[in-house]
Amino acid sequence: MSQVTIQNAFLSVAVDRTGAELASIRDRAGHEYLWQGDARFWVSRAPILFPIVGGLKEDCYTLDGQSYTLPKHGFARTMEFAVAEKTESSVVLTLEATDETRASFPRAFLLQVGFTLEGRSLAVRYTIDNLSEQTMYASIGAHEGYSCPEGIEAYDLLFEQEETLATCELDGNLLNGDTTPVLTNGSVLPLETRYFAIDALVFASIRSQSVTLARRSGGRSIRVDFPGFPSLGIWTKPGAPYLCIEPWCGLPDETCSSGDIASKRGILAIPGRRSLTRDHTISILDV
């Protein structure tokens, strides 16, 4: 089966084995909270970003003197995961290194993605096992798109803490080194389509460990908690009725990048035979 479903008394969640991608988050009344894809805007729903977040300069990096090629956001989102564990309200999917992945990412790894329903919340856990003896340099990121039926300008982003935020400016898939102020000494960001005329809002560092997507008129809100993720991407296609909230451990390359993955901004360094775990939680507040 291409999808697995978990449920509890409040929510039903479907996960696609391709990419371990969330396919649906519905409440018991049948209301869908996850973007369902549309070729006019974006066909995906919630790809997992591994082993890189964003793009690489010329789609290449170097490791141990060798050059490798990786597409934007890595390869996990297109690969078939195995179902390792399954209960009524939880599932764990896994991806192991293959000859195909070693051609672009030479380290042996096991990526585990766990989904667990807890009341009105969905906990998502990423575990990266470095099965090699050498240090693994990698990133992990979420990319869930949340449905905004009225359009994003009917919504606010509510940050857990007061923030002064500047978005990293983009040159194609790369950070160009400049920033643009977005929020000054505030915790509420009214969403505007103009923010996404070029691409995404990229906050390289953020104090808040949660953000809530709230309809300004009330009645629909989703909170995303992301402790341990230092960066945050916010993205949509102009005119599309969805917003992606993307906790990241990693960043796109900079236009001045050397290509050396060990010195890449935001990269995670996982020692040989060690593991790294990151968690984020999606809570439906208006069930």
Contacts in CASP RR format, 6 or more apart in sequence:
PFRMAT RR
TARGET T0000
AUTHOR 0000-0000-0000
METHOD contacts of the structure
MODEL  1
MSQVTIQNAFLSVAVDRTGAELASIRDRAGHEYLWQGDARFWVSRAPILF
PIVGGLKEDCYTLDGQSYTLPKHGFARTMEFAVAEKTESSVVLTLEATDE
TRASFPRAFLLQVGFTLEGRSLAVRYTIDNLSEQTMYASIGAHEGYSCPE
GIEAYDLLFEQEETLATCELDGNLLNGDTTPVLTNGSVLPLETRYFAIDA
LVFASIRSQSVTLARRSGGRSIRVDFPGFPSLGIWTKPGAPYLCIEPWCG
LPDETCSSGDIASKRGILAIPGRRSLTRDHTISILDV
1 17 0 8 1.000
2 16 0 8 1.000
2 17 0 8 1.000
2 18 0 8 1.000
3 14 0 8 1.000
3 15 0 8 1.000
3 16 0 8 1.000
3 17 0 8 1.000
3 23 0 8 1.000
4 14 0 8 1.000
4 15 0 8 1.000
4 17 0 8 1.000
4 83 0 8 1.000
4 86 0 8 1.000
4 91 0 8 1.000
4 93 0 8 1.000
5 12 0 8 1.000
5 13 0 8 1.000
5 14 0 8 1.000
5 15 0 8 1.000
6 12 0 8 1.000
6 13 0 8 1.000
6 15 0 8 1.000
6 86 0 8 1.000
6 87 0 8 1.000
6 88 0 8 1.000
6 89 0 8 1.000
6 90 0 8 1.000
6 91 0 8 1.000
6 115 0 8 1.000
6 116 0 8 1.000
6 117 0 8 1.000
7 13 0 8 1.000
7 88 0 8 1.000
7 89 0 8 1.000
7 117 0 8 1.000
8 88 0 8 1.000
8 89 0 8 1.000
8 117 0 8 1.000
8 118 0 8 1.000
8 119 0 8 1.000
9 28 0 8 1.000
9 119 0 8 1.000
10 27 0 8 1.000
10 28 0 8 1.000
10 117 0 8 1.000
10 119 0 8 1.000
10 120 0 8 1.000
10 284 0 8 1.000
10 287 0 8 1.000
11 25 0 8 1.000
11 26 0 8 1.000
11 27 0 8 1.000
11 28 0 8 1.000
11 117 0 8 1.000
11 119 0 8 1.000
11 120 0 8 1.000
11 122 0 8 1.000
11 284 0 8 1.000
11 287 0 8 1.000
12 24 0 8 1.000
12 25 0 8 1.000
12 26 0 8 1.000
12 27 0 8 1.000
12 28 0 8 1.000
13 22 0 8 1.000
13 24 0 8 1.000
13 25 0 8 1.000
13 26 0 8 1.000
13 115 0 8 1.000
13 117 0 8 1.000
13 122 0 8 1.000
14 22 0 8 1.000
14 23 0 8 1.000
14 24 0 8 1.000
15 21 0 8 1.000
15 22 0 8 1.000
15 23 0 8 1.000
15 91 0 8 1.000
15 93 0 8 1.000
15 115 0 8 1.000
16 22 0 8 1.000
16 23 0 8 1.000
17 80 0 8 1.000
17 81 0 8 1.000
17 82 0 8 1.000
17 83 0 8 1.000
17 93 0 8 1.000
18 78 0 8 1.000
18 79 0 8 1.000
18 80 0 8 1.000
18 81 0 8 1.000
19 47 0 8 1.000
19 48 0 8 1.000
19 76 0 8 1.000
19 77 0 8 1.000
19 78 0 8 1.000
19 79 0 8 1.000
19 80 0 8 1.000
19 81 0 8 1.000
19 95 0 8 1.000
20 48 0 8 1.000
20 76 0 8 1.000
20 81 0 8 1.000
20 93 0 8 1.000
20 95 0 8 1.000
20 113 0 8 1.000
21 44 0 8 1.000
21 45 0 8 1.000
21 46 0 8 1.000
21 47 0 8 1.000
21 48 0 8 1.000
21 77 0 8 1.000
22 34 0 8 1.000
22 45 0 8 1.000
22 46 0 8 1.000
22 115 0 8 1.000
22 144 0 8 1.000
23 34 0 8 1.000
23 45 0 8 1.000
23 46 0 8 1.000
24 32 0 8 1.000
24 34 0 8 1.000
24 36 0 8 1.000
25 32 0 8 1.000
25 33 0 8 1.000
25 34 0 8 1.000
25 122 0 8 1.000
25 282 0 8 1.000
25 284 0 8 1.000
26 32 0 8 1.000
26 33 0 8 1.000
27 33 0 8 1.000
27 284 0 8 1.000
27 287 0 8 1.000
28 287 0 8 1.000
32 147 0 8 1.000
33 146 0 8 1.000
33 147 0 8 1.000
33 222 0 8 1.000
33 284 0 8 1.000
34 45 0 8 1.000
34 46 0 8 1.000
34 144 0 8 1.000
34 145 0 8 1.000
34 146 0 8 1.000
34 147 0 8 1.000
35 42 0 8 1.000
35 45 0 8 1.000
35 46 0 8 1.000
35 145 0 8 1.000
35 146 0 8 1.000
35 147 0 8 1.000
35 241 0 8 1.000
35 242 0 8 1.000
35 244 0 8 1.000
36 45 0 8 1.000
36 147 0 8 1.000
37 43 0 8 1.000
37 44 0 8 1.000
37 45 0 8 1.000
37 242 0 8 1.000
38 240 0 8 1.000
40 240 0 8 1.000
41 237 0 8 1.000
41 239 0 8 1.000
41 240 0 8 1.000
41 242 0 8 1.000
42 237 0 8 1.000
42 240 0 8 1.000
42 242 0 8 1.000
44 77 0 8 1.000
44 143 0 8 1.000
45 144 0 8 1.000
45 145 0 8 1.000
46 142 0 8 1.000
46 143 0 8 1.000
46 144 0 8 1.000
46 145 0 8 1.000
47 73 0 8 1.000
47 76 0 8 1.000
47 77 0 8 1.000
47 143 0 8 1.000
48 76 0 8 1.000
48 77 0 8 1.000
48 113 0 8 1.000
48 126 0 8 1.000
48 140 0 8 1.000
48 141 0 8 1.000
48 142 0 8 1.000
48 143 0 8 1.000
49 73 0 8 1.000
49 74 0 8 1.000
49 76 0 8 1.000
49 77 0 8 1.000
49 139 0 8 1.000
49 140 0 8 1.000
49 141 0 8 1.000
49 142 0 8 1.000
49 143 0 8 1.000
49 246 0 8 1.000
49 248 0 8 1.000
50 74 0 8 1.000
50 75 0 8 1.000
50 76 0 8 1.000
50 111 0 8 1.000
50 126 0 8 1.000
50 128 0 8 1.000
50 138 0 8 1.000
50 139 0 8 1.000
50 140 0 8 1.000
50 141 0 8 1.000
51 70 0 8 1.000
51 74 0 8 1.000
51 75 0 8 1.000
51 76 0 8 1.000
51 105 0 8 1.000
51 109 0 8 1.000
51 138 0 8 1.000
51 139 0 8 1.000
51 140 0 8 1.000
52 70 0 8 1.000
52 72 0 8 1.000
52 73 0 8 1.000
52 74 0 8 1.000
52 138 0 8 1.000
52 139 0 8 1.000
52 250 0 8 1.000
53 73 0 8 1.000
53 139 0 8 1.000
53 140 0 8 1.000
53 141 0 8 1.000
53 231 0 8 1.000
53 248 0 8 1.000
53 249 0 8 1.000
53 250 0 8 1.000
53 251 0 8 1.000
53 252 0 8 1.000
54 72 0 8 1.000
54 73 0 8 1.000
54 173 0 8 1.000
54 251 0 8 1.000
54 252 0 8 1.000
54 253 0 8 1.000
55 71 0 8 1.000
55 72 0 8 1.000
55 73 0 8 1.000
55 173 0 8 1.000
55 174 0 8 1.000
55 252 0 8 1.000
55 253 0 8 1.000
56 70 0 8 1.000
56 72 0 8 1.000
56 173 0 8 1.000
56 252 0 8 1.000
56 253 0 8 1.000
56 257 0 8 1.000
56 259 0 8 1.000
57 174 0 8 1.000
57 253 0 8 1.000
57 254 0 8 1.000
57 255 0 8 1.000
57 257 0 8 1.000
57 259 0 8 1.000
59 69 0 8 1.000
59 70 0 8 1.000
59 71 0 8 1.000
59 72 0 8 1.000
60 67 0 8 1.000
60 68 0 8 1.000
60 69 0 8 1.000
60 70 0 8 1.000
60 259 0 8 1.000
61 67 0 8 1.000
61 68 0 8 1.000
61 70 0 8 1.000
61 259 0 8 1.000
61 260 0 8 1.000
61 261 0 8 1.000
61 264 0 8 1.000
62 68 0 8 1.000
62 259 0 8 1.000
62 260 0 8 1.000
62 261 0 8 1.000
63 106 0 8 1.000
63 137 0 8 1.000
63 260 0 8 1.000
63 261 0 8 1.000
63 262 0 8 1.000
64 134 0 8 1.000
66 106 0 8 1.000
68 103 0 8 1.000
68 104 0 8 1.000
68 105 0 8 1.000
68 106 0 8 1.000
69 104 0 8 1.000
70 104 0 8 1.000
70 105 0 8 1.000
72 173 0 8 1.000
73 143 0 8 1.000
75 100 0 8 1.000
75 101 0 8 1.000
75 104 0 8 1.000
75 105 0 8 1.000
76 95 0 8 1.000
76 111 0 8 1.000
79 95 0 8 1.000
79 101 0 8 1.000
81 93 0 8 1.000
81 94 0 8 1.000
81 95 0 8 1.000
81 113 0 8 1.000
82 93 0 8 1.000
82 94 0 8 1.000
82 95 0 8 1.000
83 91 0 8 1.000
83 92 0 8 1.000
83 93 0 8 1.000
84 92 0 8 1.000
84 93 0 8 1.000
84 94 0 8 1.000
84 112 0 8 1.000
85 91 0 8 1.000
85 92 0 8 1.000
86 92 0 8 1.000
89 116 0 8 1.000
89 117 0 8 1.000
90 114 0 8 1.000
90 115 0 8 1.000
90 116 0 8 1.000
90 117 0 8 1.000
91 114 0 8 1.000
91 115 0 8 1.000
92 112 0 8 1.000
92 113 0 8 1.000
92 114 0 8 1.000
92 115 0 8 1.000
93 112 0 8 1.000
93 113 0 8 1.000
93 114 0 8 1.000
94 110 0 8 1.000
94 111 0 8 1.000
94 112 0 8 1.000
94 113 0 8 1.000
95 110 0 8 1.000
95 111 0 8 1.000
95 113 0 8 1.000
96 109 0 8 1.000
96 110 0 8 1.000
96 111 0 8 1.000
97 105 0 8 1.000
97 107 0 8 1.000
97 108 0 8 1.000
97 109 0 8 1.000
97 110 0 8 1.000
97 131 0 8 1.000
101 109 0 8 1.000
102 108 0 8 1.000
105 138 0 8 1.000
107 130 0 8 1.000
107 131 0 8 1.000
107 132 0 8 1.000
107 134 0 8 1.000
107 136 0 8 1.000
107 138 0 8 1.000
108 130 0 8 1.000
108 131 0 8 1.000
108 132 0 8 1.000
109 128 0 8 1.000
109 129 0 8 1.000
109 130 0 8 1.000
109 131 0 8 1.000
109 132 0 8 1.000
109 136 0 8 1.000
109 138 0 8 1.000
110 127 0 8 1.000
110 128 0 8 1.000
110 129 0 8 1.000
110 131 0 8 1.000
111 126 0 8 1.000
111 127 0 8 1.000
111 128 0 8 1.000
111 129 0 8 1.000
112 125 0 8 1.000
112 126 0 8 1.000
112 127 0 8 1.000
112 129 0 8 1.000
113 124 0 8 1.000
113 125 0 8 1.000
113 126 0 8 1.000
113 127 0 8 1.000
114 123 0 8 1.000
114 124 0 8 1.000
114 125 0 8 1.000
114 126 0 8 1.000
115 122 0 8 1.000
115 123 0 8 1.000
115 124 0 8 1.000
116 122 0 8 1.000
116 123 0 8 1.000
116 125 0 8 1.000
117 123 0 8 1.000
120 283 0 8 1.000
120 284 0 8 1.000
120 285 0 8 1.000
120 287 0 8 1.000
121 281 0 8 1.000
121 282 0 8 1.000
121 283 0 8 1.000
121 284 0 8 1.000
122 281 0 8 1.000
122 282 0 8 1.000
122 283 0 8 1.000
123 279 0 8 1.000
123 280 0 8 1.000
123 281 0 8 1.000
124 142 0 8 1.000
124 279 0 8 1.000
124 280 0 8 1.000
124 281 0 8 1.000
124 282 0 8 1.000
125 277 0 8 1.000
125 278 0 8 1.000
125 279 0 8 1.000
126 140 0 8 1.000
126 141 0 8 1.000
126 277 0 8 1.000
126 278 0 8 1.000
126 279 0 8 1.000
127 275 0 8 1.000
127 276 0 8 1.000
127 277 0 8 1.000
128 136 0 8 1.000
128 138 0 8 1.000
128 140 0 8 1.000
128 268 0 8 1.000
128 270 0 8 1.000
128 275 0 8 1.000
128 276 0 8 1.000
128 277 0 8 1.000
129 275 0 8 1.000
130 136 0 8 1.000
130 270 0 8 1.000
130 271 0 8 1.000
130 272 0 8 1.000
130 273 0 8 1.000
130 274 0 8 1.000
130 275 0 8 1.000
130 276 0 8 1.000
131 273 0 8 1.000
132 272 0 8 1.000
132 273 0 8 1.000
133 272 0 8 1.000
133 273 0 8 1.000
134 272 0 8 1.000
135 262 0 8 1.000
135 269 0 8 1.000
135 270 0 8 1.000
135 271 0 8 1.000
135 272 0 8 1.000
136 269 0 8 1.000
136 270 0 8 1.000
136 272 0 8 1.000
137 261 0 8 1.000
137 262 0 8 1.000
137 264 0 8 1.000
137 267 0 8 1.000
137 268 0 8 1.000
137 269 0 8 1.000
137 270 0 8 1.000
138 267 0 8 1.000
138 268 0 8 1.000
138 270 0 8 1.000
139 248 0 8 1.000
139 249 0 8 1.000
139 250 0 8 1.000
139 251 0 8 1.000
139 266 0 8 1.000
139 267 0 8 1.000
139 268 0 8 1.000
140 248 0 8 1.000
140 249 0 8 1.000
140 250 0 8 1.000
140 268 0 8 1.000
140 278 0 8 1.000
141 229 0 8 1.000
141 246 0 8 1.000
141 247 0 8 1.000
141 248 0 8 1.000
141 249 0 8 1.000
141 250 0 8 1.000
142 226 0 8 1.000
142 229 0 8 1.000
142 245 0 8 1.000
142 246 0 8 1.000
142 247 0 8 1.000
142 248 0 8 1.000
142 280 0 8 1.000
143 244 0 8 1.000
143 246 0 8 1.000
144 224 0 8 1.000
144 244 0 8 1.000
144 245 0 8 1.000
144 246 0 8 1.000
144 282 0 8 1.000
145 242 0 8 1.000
145 243 0 8 1.000
145 244 0 8 1.000
145 245 0 8 1.000
146 213 0 8 1.000
146 222 0 8 1.000
146 242 0 8 1.000
146 243 0 8 1.000
146 244 0 8 1.000
146 245 0 8 1.000
147 241 0 8 1.000
147 242 0 8 1.000
148 154 0 8 1.000
148 155 0 8 1.000
148 213 0 8 1.000
148 215 0 8 1.000
148 241 0 8 1.000
148 242 0 8 1.000
148 243 0 8 1.000
149 241 0 8 1.000
150 215 0 8 1.000
150 241 0 8 1.000
151 239 0 8 1.000
151 241 0 8 1.000
152 191 0 8 1.000
152 192 0 8 1.000
152 193 0 8 1.000
152 236 0 8 1.000
152 239 0 8 1.000
152 240 0 8 1.000
152 241 0 8 1.000
152 242 0 8 1.000
152 243 0 8 1.000
153 190 0 8 1.000
153 191 0 8 1.000
153 192 0 8 1.000
153 193 0 8 1.000
154 215 0 8 1.000
154 216 0 8 1.000
154 217 0 8 1.000
155 191 0 8 1.000
155 213 0 8 1.000
155 214 0 8 1.000
155 215 0 8 1.000
155 216 0 8 1.000
155 243 0 8 1.000
156 188 0 8 1.000
156 189 0 8 1.000
156 190 0 8 1.000
156 191 0 8 1.000
156 213 0 8 1.000
156 214 0 8 1.000
156 216 0 8 1.000
157 188 0 8 1.000
157 189 0 8 1.000
157 191 0 8 1.000
157 211 0 8 1.000
157 212 0 8 1.000
157 213 0 8 1.000
157 214 0 8 1.000
157 234 0 8 1.000
158 187 0 8 1.000
158 188 0 8 1.000
158 211 0 8 1.000
158 212 0 8 1.000
158 214 0 8 1.000
159 183 0 8 1.000
159 186 0 8 1.000
159 187 0 8 1.000
159 188 0 8 1.000
159 189 0 8 1.000
159 206 0 8 1.000
159 208 0 8 1.000
159 210 0 8 1.000
159 211 0 8 1.000
160 187 0 8 1.000
160 208 0 8 1.000
160 209 0 8 1.000
160 210 0 8 1.000
160 211 0 8 1.000
161 187 0 8 1.000
161 207 0 8 1.000
161 208 0 8 1.000
162 185 0 8 1.000
162 186 0 8 1.000
162 187 0 8 1.000
163 183 0 8 1.000
163 185 0 8 1.000
163 186 0 8 1.000
163 187 0 8 1.000
163 206 0 8 1.000
163 207 0 8 1.000
163 208 0 8 1.000
164 181 0 8 1.000
164 183 0 8 1.000
164 184 0 8 1.000
164 185 0 8 1.000
164 186 0 8 1.000
165 181 0 8 1.000
165 182 0 8 1.000
165 183 0 8 1.000
165 189 0 8 1.000
165 203 0 8 1.000
165 206 0 8 1.000
166 179 0 8 1.000
166 180 0 8 1.000
166 181 0 8 1.000
166 182 0 8 1.000
166 203 0 8 1.000
167 179 0 8 1.000
167 180 0 8 1.000
167 182 0 8 1.000
167 195 0 8 1.000
167 200 0 8 1.000
167 201 0 8 1.000
167 202 0 8 1.000
167 203 0 8 1.000
168 175 0 8 1.000
168 177 0 8 1.000
168 178 0 8 1.000
168 179 0 8 1.000
168 202 0 8 1.000
168 203 0 8 1.000
168 204 0 8 1.000
168 251 0 8 1.000
169 175 0 8 1.000
169 176 0 8 1.000
169 177 0 8 1.000
169 178 0 8 1.000
169 179 0 8 1.000
169 180 0 8 1.000
169 198 0 8 1.000
170 176 0 8 1.000
170 198 0 8 1.000
170 199 0 8 1.000
170 200 0 8 1.000
170 202 0 8 1.000
170 252 0 8 1.000
171 255 0 8 1.000
172 199 0 8 1.000
173 252 0 8 1.000
173 253 0 8 1.000
174 252 0 8 1.000
174 253 0 8 1.000
174 254 0 8 1.000
174 255 0 8 1.000
174 257 0 8 1.000
175 202 0 8 1.000
175 204 0 8 1.000
175 251 0 8 1.000
175 252 0 8 1.000
175 253 0 8 1.000
175 254 0 8 1.000
175 255 0 8 1.000
175 265 0 8 1.000
176 254 0 8 1.000
176 255 0 8 1.000
177 254 0 8 1.000
177 255 0 8 1.000
177 256 0 8 1.000
182 189 0 8 1.000
182 195 0 8 1.000
182 201 0 8 1.000
183 189 0 8 1.000
187 208 0 8 1.000
190 216 0 8 1.000
191 243 0 8 1.000
193 238 0 8 1.000
193 239 0 8 1.000
195 201 0 8 1.000
195 234 0 8 1.000
196 235 0 8 1.000
196 236 0 8 1.000
196 237 0 8 1.000
196 238 0 8 1.000
197 238 0 8 1.000
199 235 0 8 1.000
200 233 0 8 1.000
200 234 0 8 1.000
200 235 0 8 1.000
200 244 0 8 1.000
200 246 0 8 1.000
201 233 0 8 1.000
201 234 0 8 1.000
201 235 0 8 1.000
202 231 0 8 1.000
202 233 0 8 1.000
202 251 0 8 1.000
202 252 0 8 1.000
203 231 0 8 1.000
203 232 0 8 1.000
203 233 0 8 1.000
203 234 0 8 1.000
204 230 0 8 1.000
204 231 0 8 1.000
204 251 0 8 1.000
204 265 0 8 1.000
205 230 0 8 1.000
205 231 0 8 1.000
206 230 0 8 1.000
206 231 0 8 1.000
206 232 0 8 1.000
209 225 0 8 1.000
209 226 0 8 1.000
209 227 0 8 1.000
209 228 0 8 1.000
210 223 0 8 1.000
210 224 0 8 1.000
210 225 0 8 1.000
210 226 0 8 1.000
211 223 0 8 1.000
211 224 0 8 1.000
211 226 0 8 1.000
211 232 0 8 1.000
211 245 0 8 1.000
212 221 0 8 1.000
212 222 0 8 1.000
212 223 0 8 1.000
212 224 0 8 1.000
212 285 0 8 1.000
213 221 0 8 1.000
213 222 0 8 1.000
213 223 0 8 1.000
213 224 0 8 1.000
213 243 0 8 1.000
213 245 0 8 1.000
214 220 0 8 1.000
214 221 0 8 1.000
215 221 0 8 1.000
218 286 0 8 1.000
219 286 0 8 1.000
220 286 0 8 1.000
221 285 0 8 1.000
221 286 0 8 1.000
222 282 0 8 1.000
222 283 0 8 1.000
222 284 0 8 1.000
222 285 0 8 1.000
223 282 0 8 1.000
223 283 0 8 1.000
223 285 0 8 1.000
224 245 0 8 1.000
224 247 0 8 1.000
224 280 0 8 1.000
224 281 0 8 1.000
224 282 0 8 1.000
224 283 0 8 1.000
225 280 0 8 1.000
225 281 0 8 1.000
225 283 0 8 1.000
226 232 0 8 1.000
226 247 0 8 1.000
226 280 0 8 1.000
226 281 0 8 1.000
227 279 0 8 1.000
227 280 0 8 1.000
228 249 0 8 1.000
228 278 0 8 1.000
228 279 0 8 1.000
229 247 0 8 1.000
229 248 0 8 1.000
229 249 0 8 1.000
229 278 0 8 1.000
229 280 0 8 1.000
230 248 0 8 1.000
230 249 0 8 1.000
230 250 0 8 1.000
230 266 0 8 1.000
231 247 0 8 1.000
231 248 0 8 1.000
231 249 0 8 1.000
231 250 0 8 1.000
231 251 0 8 1.000
231 266 0 8 1.000
232 245 0 8 1.000
232 246 0 8 1.000
232 247 0 8 1.000
232 248 0 8 1.000
233 244 0 8 1.000
233 245 0 8 1.000
233 246 0 8 1.000
233 247 0 8 1.000
233 248 0 8 1.000
234 243 0 8 1.000
234 244 0 8 1.000
234 245 0 8 1.000
234 246 0 8 1.000
235 243 0 8 1.000
235 244 0 8 1.000
235 246 0 8 1.000
236 242 0 8 1.000
236 243 0 8 1.000
236 244 0 8 1.000
247 280 0 8 1.000
249 266 0 8 1.000
249 268 0 8 1.000
249 278 0 8 1.000
250 265 0 8 1.000
250 266 0 8 1.000
250 267 0 8 1.000
250 268 0 8 1.000
251 265 0 8 1.000
251 266 0 8 1.000
253 259 0 8 1.000
253 264 0 8 1.000
253 265 0 8 1.000
254 265 0 8 1.000
257 264 0 8 1.000
257 265 0 8 1.000
261 267 0 8 1.000
262 269 0 8 1.000
268 276 0 8 1.000
270 276 0 8 1.000
END
